[in-house]
Amino acid sequence: MSQMLESPVVTVKPQPNVYTALLAAAIVVLGVTVGLCLWKLLSAVPAGYALEFGQLFESLKQLK
């Protein structure tokens, strides 16, 4: 009777590539975009909307 011996499985951590850099850039751009939108909505400068943070989550009927 013969037996088949299993060799140990070696797993290697994948190396970062161009897609890792693209993902990092997309996360940074998304964060800046969200920050600028919040700044525009919450600021009281002449071009801003001067909302309070809680008003961002209310319905439009309650804001009138």
Distance bins in CASP14 RR format, pairs under 12 A and 6 or more apart:
PFRMAT RR
TARGET T0000
AUTHOR 0000-0000-0000
RMODE 2
METHOD distances of the structure
MODEL  1
14 20 0 0 0 0 1 0 0 0 0 0 0
16 22 0 0 0 0 0 1 0 0 0 0 0
16 23 0 0 0 0 1 0 0 0 0 0 0
16 24 0 0 0 0 1 0 0 0 0 0 0
17 23 0 0 0 0 0 1 0 0 0 0 0
17 24 0 0 0 0 0 1 0 0 0 0 0
18 24 0 0 0 0 0 1 0 0 0 0 0
18 25 0 0 0 0 0 1 0 0 0 0 0
19 25 0 0 0 0 0 1 0 0 0 0 0
19 26 0 0 0 0 0 1 0 0 0 0 0
20 26 0 0 0 0 0 1 0 0 0 0 0
20 27 0 0 0 0 0 1 0 0 0 0 0
21 27 0 0 0 0 0 1 0 0 0 0 0
21 28 0 0 0 0 0 1 0 0 0 0 0
22 28 0 0 0 0 0 1 0 0 0 0 0
22 29 0 0 0 0 0 1 0 0 0 0 0
23 29 0 0 0 0 0 1 0 0 0 0 0
23 30 0 0 0 0 0 1 0 0 0 0 0
24 30 0 0 0 0 0 1 0 0 0 0 0
24 31 0 0 0 0 0 1 0 0 0 0 0
25 31 0 0 0 0 0 1 0 0 0 0 0
25 32 0 0 0 0 0 1 0 0 0 0 0
26 32 0 0 0 0 0 1 0 0 0 0 0
26 33 0 0 0 0 0 1 0 0 0 0 0
27 33 0 0 0 0 0 1 0 0 0 0 0
27 34 0 0 0 0 0 1 0 0 0 0 0
28 34 0 0 0 0 0 1 0 0 0 0 0
28 35 0 0 0 0 0 1 0 0 0 0 0
29 35 0 0 0 0 0 1 0 0 0 0 0
29 36 0 0 0 0 0 1 0 0 0 0 0
30 36 0 0 0 0 0 1 0 0 0 0 0
30 37 0 0 0 0 0 1 0 0 0 0 0
31 37 0 0 0 0 1 0 0 0 0 0 0
31 38 0 0 0 0 1 0 0 0 0 0 0
31 39 0 0 0 0 0 1 0 0 0 0 0
32 38 0 0 0 0 0 1 0 0 0 0 0
32 39 0 0 0 0 0 1 0 0 0 0 0
33 39 0 0 0 0 0 1 0 0 0 0 0
33 40 0 0 0 0 0 1 0 0 0 0 0
34 40 0 0 0 0 0 1 0 0 0 0 0
34 41 0 0 0 0 0 1 0 0 0 0 0
34 56 0 0 0 0 0 1 0 0 0 0 0
35 41 0 0 0 0 1 0 0 0 0 0 0
35 42 0 0 0 0 1 0 0 0 0 0 0
35 43 0 0 0 0 0 1 0 0 0 0 0
36 42 0 0 0 0 0 1 0 0 0 0 0
36 43 0 0 0 0 0 1 0 0 0 0 0
36 48 0 0 0 0 0 1 0 0 0 0 0
37 43 0 0 0 0 0 1 0 0 0 0 0
37 48 0 0 0 0 0 1 0 0 0 0 0
37 49 0 0 0 0 0 1 0 0 0 0 0
37 51 0 0 0 0 0 1 0 0 0 0 0
37 56 0 0 0 0 1 0 0 0 0 0 0
38 48 0 0 0 0 0 1 0 0 0 0 0
38 49 0 0 0 0 0 1 0 0 0 0 0
38 51 0 0 0 0 1 0 0 0 0 0 0
38 52 0 0 0 0 0 1 0 0 0 0 0
38 53 0 0 0 0 1 0 0 0 0 0 0
38 54 0 0 0 0 0 1 0 0 0 0 0
38 56 0 0 0 0 1 0 0 0 0 0 0
39 45 0 0 0 0 1 0 0 0 0 0 0
39 47 0 0 0 0 0 1 0 0 0 0 0
39 48 0 0 0 0 1 0 0 0 0 0 0
39 49 0 0 0 0 0 1 0 0 0 0 0
39 50 0 0 0 0 0 1 0 0 0 0 0
39 51 0 0 0 0 0 1 0 0 0 0 0
39 53 0 0 0 0 0 1 0 0 0 0 0
40 46 0 0 0 0 0 1 0 0 0 0 0
40 47 1 0 0 1 0 0 0 0 0 0 0
40 48 1 0 1 0 0 0 0 0 0 0 0
40 49 1 0 0 1 0 0 0 0 0 0 0
40 50 0 0 0 0 0 1 0 0 0 0 0
40 51 0 0 0 0 1 0 0 0 0 0 0
40 56 0 0 0 0 0 1 0 0 0 0 0
41 47 0 0 0 0 0 1 0 0 0 0 0
41 48 1 0 0 1 0 0 0 0 0 0 0
41 49 1 0 1 0 0 0 0 0 0 0 0
41 50 0 0 0 0 1 0 0 0 0 0 0
41 51 1 0 1 0 0 0 0 0 0 0 0
41 52 0 0 0 0 1 0 0 0 0 0 0
41 53 0 0 0 0 1 0 0 0 0 0 0
41 54 0 0 0 0 0 1 0 0 0 0 0
41 55 0 0 0 0 1 0 0 0 0 0 0
41 56 1 0 0 1 0 0 0 0 0 0 0
41 57 0 0 0 0 0 1 0 0 0 0 0
41 63 0 0 0 0 0 1 0 0 0 0 0
42 48 0 0 0 0 1 0 0 0 0 0 0
42 49 1 0 0 1 0 0 0 0 0 0 0
42 50 1 0 0 1 0 0 0 0 0 0 0
42 51 1 0 1 0 0 0 0 0 0 0 0
42 52 1 0 0 1 0 0 0 0 0 0 0
42 53 1 0 0 1 0 0 0 0 0 0 0
42 54 0 0 0 0 1 0 0 0 0 0 0
42 55 0 0 0 0 1 0 0 0 0 0 0
42 56 0 0 0 0 1 0 0 0 0 0 0
43 49 1 0 0 1 0 0 0 0 0 0 0
43 50 1 0 0 1 0 0 0 0 0 0 0
43 51 0 0 0 0 1 0 0 0 0 0 0
43 52 0 0 0 0 0 1 0 0 0 0 0
43 53 0 0 0 0 0 1 0 0 0 0 0
44 50 1 0 1 0 0 0 0 0 0 0 0
44 51 0 0 0 0 1 0 0 0 0 0 0
44 52 0 0 0 0 0 1 0 0 0 0 0
49 55 0 0 0 0 1 0 0 0 0 0 0
49 56 0 0 0 0 1 0 0 0 0 0 0
49 63 0 0 0 0 0 1 0 0 0 0 0
50 63 0 0 0 0 0 1 0 0 0 0 0
51 57 0 0 0 0 0 1 0 0 0 0 0
51 58 0 0 0 0 1 0 0 0 0 0 0
51 60 0 0 0 0 0 1 0 0 0 0 0
51 63 0 0 0 0 1 0 0 0 0 0 0
52 58 0 0 0 0 1 0 0 0 0 0 0
52 63 0 0 0 0 0 1 0 0 0 0 0
54 62 0 0 0 0 0 1 0 0 0 0 0
54 63 0 0 0 0 0 1 0 0 0 0 0
55 62 0 0 0 0 1 0 0 0 0 0 0
55 63 1 0 0 1 0 0 0 0 0 0 0
55 64 0 0 0 0 0 1 0 0 0 0 0
56 62 0 0 0 0 0 1 0 0 0 0 0
56 63 0 0 0 0 0 1 0 0 0 0 0
57 63 0 0 0 0 0 1 0 0 0 0 0
58 64 0 0 0 0 0 1 0 0 0 0 0
END
